[in-house]
């Protein structure tokens, strides 16, 4: 094998390994959400697989050349199959009962660890070939081997995050990883004589495709073409579903309810305004309706189903709103499916500004002022940590003249609720908190309203809602922030 072929193979397999790692975190979200815990589990598992694979590959590299080539080829065939079938394996584990933090760890290990071991197993053997290919230049050869591994990892990260996952989705990305792995096999040249190390190969050859390789190629192709995606709509940021349930249109992101709107007939007295279906949105709208004047300018961080911005614009003809939604796919799905919010945001003109950006970035860069703000941004069922820090709300206070409303999902007196409540108590003289009924997991919507002046109470709370008693807590900062939950 020529030196630059071995370098190229190292680069490709490193790129495949990193693409697989990032795709693993994305495909995990529909089943277990996205949080610091899920990403930690994926990264730790895949890196552990890389480490074990490299160690085992070192022993393979010491075997006679023909045996080593054969072992590496078999490892790559198995890698391709396991990578392509990863989404199906994850779905199967979830279907048979893998739930909670323990189920998430077990699913990650069983699904992603074996392929991570096998994809890194060829690296020591390829590194050995590269060094042997340039006698007397071992130092520079080793440096190029290490550089190829790093460059491949960089390329894989960019390819998965900017190209593969946003454009073709996670299932097809896993199939592409398998296909690229199989494509490396013909370049692994063996010895027809079966000569070992120190013996000159009689007839270097890649050999005809084996039955195992042909079967693996068929599995990879089938998984990529026929494999069912866990998402109705998928981007690099979101896995979305839309469903009509009991007279409501519900938007799900990573399996978590993102928004809901009641289906109403034409001629309904609500006119074109969305009929809010989720209890927490009813409370937020009751507060907005009570606290704001006839023509407010309101900032919504987190577009979601756009039901609240649409409700505001329909009820207040002179109102204006800016909705910051990080994922353009969410906006498109709302336009296509939400019965009242979709047409409203499509026809709002300059009364509604939709900004596709991270909420914190928008807050840092905007020079606009607002009469109120609604913080309702989520990643799965966890609030992004950088949106619930003291620095975030200090910035909000400088650009928002009126009240700030916050929607959280936590235990009734959980750490997230305590941390955000502590921040608001530091910054505002008047802070109000209500909560809904806890779910089977013990979490609920905890809603906060903070203002410079006293706010009048709303007349009616949604069913099951009541005042929340929140204990003192540590205010989150950019340095020590919320860790998240699933």
RAHU-V301784 format. One record per pair of residues at least 12 apart in sequence whose ideal C-beta (glycine too) atoms are under 8 Angstrom apart, sorted by sequence separation. I is the first residue (numbers start at 1). J is the second residue. D is the distance in whole Angstrom. If there is no record, write none. Layout:
I/J/D + I/J/D
This chain:
60/72/7 + 130/142/8 + 164/176/7 + 191/203/7 + 192/204/8 + 240/252/7 + 248/260/5 + 249/261/5 + 262/274/8 + 309/321/5 + 375/387/7 + 408/420/6 + 421/433/6 + 434/446/8 + 435/447/7 + 25/38/7 + 93/106/7 + 94/107/7 + 160/173/6 + 191/204/7 + 192/205/6 + 240/253/6 + 248/261/7 + 261/274/5 + 262/275/4 + 375/388/8 + 433/446/7 + 434/447/5 + 25/39/5 + 28/42/6 + 93/107/5 + 130/144/7 + 131/145/7 + 190/204/7 + 239/253/7 + 241/255/8 + 248/262/5 + 249/263/6 + 261/275/6 + 262/276/8 + 298/312/6 + 309/323/5 + 331/345/8 + 406/420/6 + 433/447/7 + 127/142/7 + 130/145/5 + 189/204/5 + 190/205/6 + 238/253/5 + 239/254/5 + 247/262/6 + 248/263/7 + 261/276/7 + 262/277/5 + 433/448/5 + 189/205/6 + 190/206/7 + 238/254/7 + 239/255/8 + 247/263/5 + 260/276/8 + 261/277/6 + 296/312/8 + 359/375/8 + 417/433/8 + 432/448/7 + 433/449/8 + 25/42/5 + 90/107/6 + 93/110/6 + 189/206/5 + 190/207/6 + 260/277/4 + 306/323/6 + 431/448/7 + 432/449/5 + 24/42/5 + 25/43/8 + 93/111/7 + 127/145/5 + 188/206/7 + 240/258/8 + 260/278/5 + 359/377/5 + 406/424/7 + 417/435/8 + 431/449/7 + 432/450/8 + 126/145/8 + 187/206/7 + 244/263/7 + 259/278/7 + 431/450/5 + 186/206/5 + 288/308/7 + 296/316/7 + 303/323/4 + 388/408/8 + 404/424/8 + 430/450/7 + 21/42/7 + 89/110/7 + 90/111/5 + 185/206/8 + 257/278/7 + 295/316/7 + 298/319/7 + 300/321/6 + 303/324/7 + 304/325/7 + 375/396/8 + 430/451/5 + 447/468/8 + 21/43/7 + 24/46/7 + 89/111/5 + 259/281/8 + 294/316/6 + 297/319/7 + 298/320/8 + 299/321/8 + 300/322/7 + 302/324/7 + 303/325/3 + 323/345/8 + 428/450/4 + 430/452/7 + 446/468/6 + 186/209/8 + 285/308/6 + 295/318/3 + 296/319/5 + 297/320/5 + 298/321/5 + 299/322/5 + 300/323/4 + 301/324/5 + 302/325/7 + 331/354/6 + 373/396/6 + 412/435/5 + 427/450/7 + 428/451/6 + 429/452/7 + 430/453/7 + 432/455/6 + 284/308/6 + 288/312/6 + 292/316/8 + 294/318/6 + 295/319/6 + 296/320/8 + 297/321/7 + 298/322/8 + 300/324/7 + 360/384/8 + 404/428/8 + 424/448/6 + 428/452/6 + 430/454/5 + 446/470/8 + 21/46/4 + 86/111/5 + 294/319/8 + 295/320/8 + 297/322/8 + 299/324/7 + 306/331/8 + 331/356/7 + 359/384/8 + 383/408/6 + 430/455/6 + 20/46/7 + 86/112/7 + 123/149/7 + 281/307/6 + 285/311/6 + 289/315/7 + 304/330/7 + 314/340/8 + 360/386/5 + 383/409/7 + 412/438/6 + 424/450/4 + 436/462/7 + 250/277/8 + 281/308/6 + 285/312/8 + 292/319/8 + 303/330/6 + 360/387/6 + 373/400/5 + 382/409/7 + 411/438/7 + 421/448/6 + 434/461/7 + 437/464/4 + 185/213/6 + 303/331/6 + 306/334/5 + 328/356/5 + 359/387/6 + 372/400/6 + 381/409/5 + 388/416/7 + 420/448/6 + 436/464/6 + 437/465/8 + 17/46/8 + 86/115/7 + 248/277/5 + 278/307/8 + 305/334/6 + 323/352/7 + 325/354/7 + 327/356/7 + 363/392/7 + 370/399/6 + 371/400/7 + 375/404/7 + 376/405/8 + 414/443/7 + 417/446/4 + 436/465/5 + 310/340/6 + 314/344/6 + 321/351/7 + 322/352/8 + 323/353/7 + 325/355/7 + 326/356/7 + 369/399/6 + 370/400/5 + 371/401/6 + 372/402/4 + 373/403/8 + 374/404/8 + 375/405/7 + 376/406/8 + 393/423/5 + 397/427/6 + 416/446/8 + 435/465/7 + 182/213/7 + 276/307/6 + 303/334/8 + 307/338/7 + 310/341/4 + 313/344/6 + 320/351/5 + 321/352/5 + 322/353/4 + 323/354/5 + 324/355/5 + 325/356/6 + 326/357/7 + 364/395/7 + 368/399/7 + 369/400/7 + 370/401/7 + 371/402/5 + 372/403/5 + 373/404/5 + 374/405/5 + 375/406/5 + 376/407/4 + 378/409/7 + 388/419/7 + 393/424/7 + 397/428/8 + 411/442/5 + 417/448/8 + 434/465/5 + 435/466/7 + 82/114/5 + 83/115/5 + 276/308/8 + 306/338/7 + 309/341/8 + 319/351/7 + 320/352/7 + 321/353/7 + 322/354/8 + 323/355/7 + 326/358/5 + 360/392/6 + 363/395/5 + 369/401/6 + 370/402/8 + 372/404/7 + 373/405/7 + 374/406/8 + 375/407/7 + 388/420/5 + 411/443/6 + 412/444/6 + 414/446/8 + 434/466/6 + 435/467/8 + 17/50/7 + 82/115/4 + 274/307/5 + 305/338/6 + 307/340/8 + 320/353/8 + 322/355/6 + 324/357/6 + 326/359/7 + 363/396/7 + 366/399/7 + 372/405/7 + 374/407/8 + 383/416/7 + 390/423/5 + 394/427/7 + 410/443/6 + 411/444/8 + 434/467/6 + 435/468/4 + 182/216/6 + 307/341/5 + 310/344/4 + 324/358/8 + 389/423/7 + 393/427/6 + 409/443/6 + 410/444/8 + 412/446/7 + 433/467/7 + 434/468/6 + 182/217/6 + 276/311/7 + 306/341/4 + 310/345/6 + 313/348/6 + 324/359/5 + 388/423/8 + 409/444/7 + 433/468/4 + 78/114/8 + 79/115/5 + 82/118/7 + 83/119/8 + 274/310/5 + 305/341/6 + 306/342/8 + 309/345/7 + 363/399/7 + 390/426/7 + 409/445/6 + 410/446/5 + 433/469/8 + 273/310/7 + 274/311/5 + 390/427/8 + 408/445/7 + 409/446/7 + 433/470/5 + 178/216/8 + 179/217/8 + 182/220/7 + 273/311/5 + 306/344/8 + 310/348/8 + 313/351/6 + 324/362/5 + 407/445/6 + 408/446/5 + 79/118/4 + 306/345/5 + 313/352/6 + 407/446/8 + 408/447/8 + 78/118/5 + 79/119/5 + 274/314/8 + 407/447/6 + 408/448/7 + 178/219/8 + 179/220/5 + 273/314/3 + 406/447/7 + 76/118/7 + 178/220/4 + 179/221/8 + 272/314/5 + 273/315/6 + 405/447/7 + 406/448/4 + 443/485/8 + 75/118/5 + 76/119/8 + 271/314/6 + 309/352/6 + 405/448/7 + 406/449/8 + 261/305/7 + 405/449/5 + 406/450/8 + 175/220/6 + 178/223/7 + 179/224/7 + 259/304/5 + 260/305/7 + 404/449/7 + 75/121/5 + 76/122/7 + 175/221/7 + 178/224/8 + 258/304/5 + 259/305/2 + 261/307/6 + 322/368/7 + 403/449/6 + 404/450/5 + 75/122/6 + 258/305/6 + 259/306/8 + 260/307/8 + 403/450/6 + 404/451/7 + 175/223/5 + 176/224/7 + 259/307/6 + 322/370/7 + 403/451/4 + 72/121/7 + 174/223/7 + 175/224/3 + 402/451/7 + 421/470/4 + 426/475/6 + 71/121/8 + 72/122/4 + 174/224/8 + 175/225/8 + 402/452/8 + 422/472/7 + 303/354/7 + 326/377/8 + 417/468/7 + 422/473/5 + 171/223/7 + 172/224/5 + 175/227/7 + 403/455/6 + 418/470/6 + 421/473/7 + 422/474/6 + 423/475/5 + 72/125/6 + 171/224/7 + 251/304/7 + 324/377/8 + 417/470/5 + 418/471/6 + 422/475/4 + 423/476/7 + 251/305/5 + 418/472/7 + 419/473/5 + 413/468/8 + 418/473/3 + 419/474/6 + 69/125/8 + 171/227/5 + 412/468/6 + 413/469/7 + 417/473/8 + 418/474/8 + 419/475/6 + 420/476/7 + 68/125/5 + 171/228/7 + 302/359/7 + 413/470/6 + 419/476/4 + 171/229/5 + 301/359/4 + 413/471/6 + 415/473/7 + 27/86/7 + 31/90/6 + 170/229/7 + 171/230/8 + 27/87/5 + 31/91/7 + 169/229/6 + 170/230/8 + 56/117/7 + 60/121/6 + 170/231/8 + 301/362/7 + 24/86/7 + 28/90/7 + 119/181/7 + 122/184/8 + 169/231/7 + 301/363/7 + 381/443/8 + 20/83/6 + 27/90/6 + 31/94/5 + 41/104/6 + 45/108/5 + 49/112/7 + 53/116/7 + 57/120/7 + 61/124/4 + 419/482/6 + 37/101/7 + 41/105/6 + 45/109/6 + 49/113/5 + 53/117/4 + 57/121/4 + 60/124/7 + 61/125/4 + 170/234/7 + 274/338/7 + 48/113/7 + 49/114/7 + 52/117/5 + 53/118/6 + 56/121/6 + 57/122/6 + 60/125/6 + 169/234/4 + 274/339/8 + 275/340/7 + 20/86/8 + 38/104/6 + 42/108/6 + 46/112/6 + 49/115/7 + 50/116/6 + 53/119/7 + 54/120/5 + 57/123/6 + 58/124/4 + 61/127/8 + 122/188/8 + 274/340/4 + 308/374/6 + 416/482/6 + 16/83/8 + 31/98/8 + 37/104/7 + 41/108/5 + 45/112/5 + 46/113/8 + 49/116/2 + 50/117/8 + 53/120/3 + 54/121/8 + 57/124/4 + 61/128/5 + 273/340/6 + 274/341/5 + 415/482/8 + 45/113/5 + 48/116/7 + 49/117/4 + 53/121/4 + 57/125/6 + 272/340/6 + 308/376/7 + 47/116/8 + 50/119/8 + 51/120/8 + 54/123/6 + 165/234/8 + 166/235/5 + 299/368/8 + 416/485/8 + 38/108/8 + 42/112/7 + 46/116/5 + 49/119/8 + 50/120/4 + 53/123/8 + 54/124/6 + 165/235/8 + 166/236/4 + 274/344/7 + 32/103/8 + 45/116/7 + 49/120/7 + 165/236/4 + 272/343/7 + 273/344/8 + 297/368/8 + 299/370/4 + 32/104/4 + 258/330/8 + 272/344/6 + 297/369/7 + 298/370/6 + 301/373/7 + 302/374/8 + 304/376/6 + 31/104/8 + 297/370/5 + 298/371/6 + 299/372/7 + 300/373/8 + 301/374/7 + 302/375/7 + 162/236/8 + 297/371/5 + 298/372/5 + 299/373/4 + 300/374/5 + 301/375/5 + 302/376/4 + 304/378/8 + 32/107/7 + 161/236/6 + 259/334/8 + 264/339/7 + 296/371/4 + 298/373/7 + 299/374/7 + 301/376/7 + 302/377/3 + 410/485/8 + 28/104/8 + 31/107/7 + 263/339/6 + 264/340/7 + 296/372/6 + 298/374/7 + 300/376/7 + 301/377/5 + 302/378/7 + 253/330/7 + 261/338/5 + 261/339/6 + 293/371/7 + 28/107/8 + 251/330/8 + 259/338/7 + 261/340/6 + 292/371/6 + 28/108/7 + 261/341/6 + 292/372/6 + 291/372/7 + 251/333/7 + 259/341/8 + 87/170/6 + 251/334/7 + 24/108/7 + 87/171/5 + 288/372/7 + 390/475/5 + 251/337/7 + 288/374/8 + 301/387/7 + 390/476/7 + 391/477/7 + 24/111/8 + 87/174/6 + 251/338/7 + 389/476/5 + 390/477/5 + 391/478/5 + 24/112/5 + 86/174/5 + 249/337/6 + 388/476/6 + 389/477/5 + 390/478/8 + 85/174/8 + 237/326/6 + 238/327/5 + 240/329/7 + 249/338/6 + 389/478/5 + 84/174/6 + 237/327/4 + 240/330/7 + 249/339/6 + 284/374/6 + 21/112/8 + 83/174/5 + 84/175/5 + 238/329/6 + 242/333/6 + 385/476/7 + 20/112/8 + 83/175/8 + 235/327/6 + 237/329/7 + 238/330/6 + 284/376/8 + 386/478/7 + 389/481/5 + 84/177/8 + 235/328/8 + 240/333/5 + 388/481/7 + 389/482/8 + 83/177/5 + 84/178/4 + 235/329/4 + 388/482/5 + 20/115/7 + 21/116/8 + 83/178/4 + 234/329/8 + 242/337/4 + 386/481/7 + 20/116/7 + 233/329/6 + 385/481/4 + 80/177/8 + 81/178/7 + 385/482/4 + 80/178/4 + 83/181/7 + 385/483/7 + 17/116/7 + 20/119/7 + 79/178/7 + 80/179/7 + 383/482/7 + 385/484/6 + 233/333/5 + 299/399/8 + 80/181/4 + 299/400/7 + 383/484/8 + 17/119/5 + 79/181/5 + 80/182/5 + 382/484/4 + 16/119/6 + 17/120/6 + 382/485/6 + 381/485/8 + 382/486/7 + 76/181/5 + 77/182/7 + 381/486/7 + 13/119/6 + 76/182/7 + 296/402/8 + 380/486/7 + 13/120/8 + 76/184/6 + 77/185/7 + 13/122/6 + 14/123/8 + 76/185/5 + 13/123/7 + 292/402/7 + 291/402/7 + 73/185/5 + 76/188/8 + 291/403/5 + 9/122/7 + 10/123/6 + 13/126/8 + 73/188/6 + 10/126/5 + 72/188/6 + 287/403/7 + 9/126/6 + 10/127/7 + 288/405/7 + 287/405/6 + 69/188/5 + 6/126/5 + 10/130/8 + 69/189/7 + 70/190/7 + 258/378/7 + 6/127/8 + 69/190/4 + 284/405/6 + 69/191/8 + 256/378/7 + 6/129/5 + 7/130/6 + 284/407/7 + 6/130/4 + 66/190/5 + 256/380/5 + 65/190/7 + 66/191/5 + 253/378/8 + 254/379/8 + 255/380/8 + 256/381/4 + 65/191/6 + 254/380/4 + 3/130/6 + 6/133/7 + 253/380/7 + 254/381/8 + 280/407/6 + 1/129/5 + 66/194/5 + 66/195/7 + 3/133/4 + 64/194/7 + 65/195/7 + 66/196/7 + 2/133/7 + 3/134/6 + 64/195/8 + 65/196/6 + 1/133/7 + 64/196/4 + 65/197/6 + 64/197/6 + 77/210/8 + 14/148/7 + 18/152/7 + 22/156/8 + 65/199/8 + 85/219/7 + 10/145/6 + 14/149/5 + 17/152/8 + 18/153/5 + 22/157/6 + 77/212/5 + 81/216/5 + 84/219/6 + 88/223/7 + 14/150/8 + 17/153/7 + 18/154/8 + 20/156/8 + 65/201/7 + 77/213/6 + 80/216/5 + 84/220/4 + 87/223/8 + 7/144/6 + 11/148/4 + 14/151/8 + 15/152/4 + 18/155/8 + 19/156/4 + 23/160/6 + 73/210/8 + 80/217/8 + 3/141/7 + 7/145/7 + 10/148/4 + 11/149/7 + 14/152/3 + 15/153/7 + 18/156/3 + 19/157/8 + 22/160/4 + 74/212/7 + 78/216/8 + 81/219/5 + 85/223/6 + 6/145/8 + 10/149/6 + 13/152/7 + 14/153/5 + 17/156/7 + 18/157/5 + 22/161/6 + 26/165/6 + 77/216/5 + 80/219/8 + 81/220/7 + 84/223/4 + 88/227/6 + 91/230/6 + 8/148/8 + 11/151/6 + 12/152/7 + 15/155/5 + 16/156/7 + 19/159/6 + 73/213/8 + 80/220/6 + 84/224/7 + 87/227/6 + 7/148/5 + 11/152/4 + 15/156/4 + 19/160/4 + 23/164/7 + 10/152/7 + 14/156/7 + 18/160/7 + 23/165/6 + 87/229/8 + 22/165/7 + 27/170/4 + 84/227/8 + 87/230/7 + 11/155/7 + 15/159/7 + 26/170/5 + 27/171/8 + 19/164/7 + 23/170/5 + 27/174/7 + 23/173/5 + 23/174/6 + 283/434/6 + 19/173/7 + 20/174/7 + 23/177/7 + 280/436/7 + 19/176/8 + 20/177/5 + 279/436/6 + 19/177/6 + 291/449/8 + 291/451/8 + 16/177/5 + 287/449/6 + 284/447/7 + 16/180/5 + 283/447/6 + 291/455/6 + 15/180/8 + 16/181/6 + 280/445/4 + 290/455/8 + 291/456/8 + 279/445/7 + 290/456/6 + 280/447/6 + 12/180/6 + 13/181/7 + 287/455/7 + 290/458/6 + 12/183/8 + 13/184/6 + 287/458/6 + 12/184/6 + 286/458/4 + 286/459/8 + 286/460/7 + 9/184/5 + 283/458/7 + 9/187/6 + 283/461/7 + 8/187/8 + 9/188/8 + 283/462/6 + 282/462/5 + 5/187/6 + 280/462/8 + 283/465/6 + 279/462/4 + 279/463/7 + 279/464/7 + 1/187/7 + 279/465/6 + 1/188/7 + 1/189/5 + 31/230/7 + 30/230/4 + 30/231/6 + 1/204/8 + 27/230/7 + 30/239/5 + 26/236/7 + 29/239/6 + 26/239/8 + 34/254/6 + 33/254/6 + 33/255/7 + 33/256/7 + 30/254/5 + 31/255/7 + 29/254/4 + 30/255/5 + 35/379/7 + 34/379/5 + 35/380/7 + 34/380/4 + 33/380/3 + 35/382/5 + 33/381/6 + 34/382/7 + 33/382/7 + 36/385/8 + 29/380/6 + 104/486/7 + 101/486/7 + 37/483/8 + 36/483/5 + 37/484/7 + 35/483/8 + 36/484/5 + 37/485/7 + 38/486/6 + 35/484/4 + 37/486/6 + 35/485/6 + 35/486/5 + 33/486/4 + 32/486/6
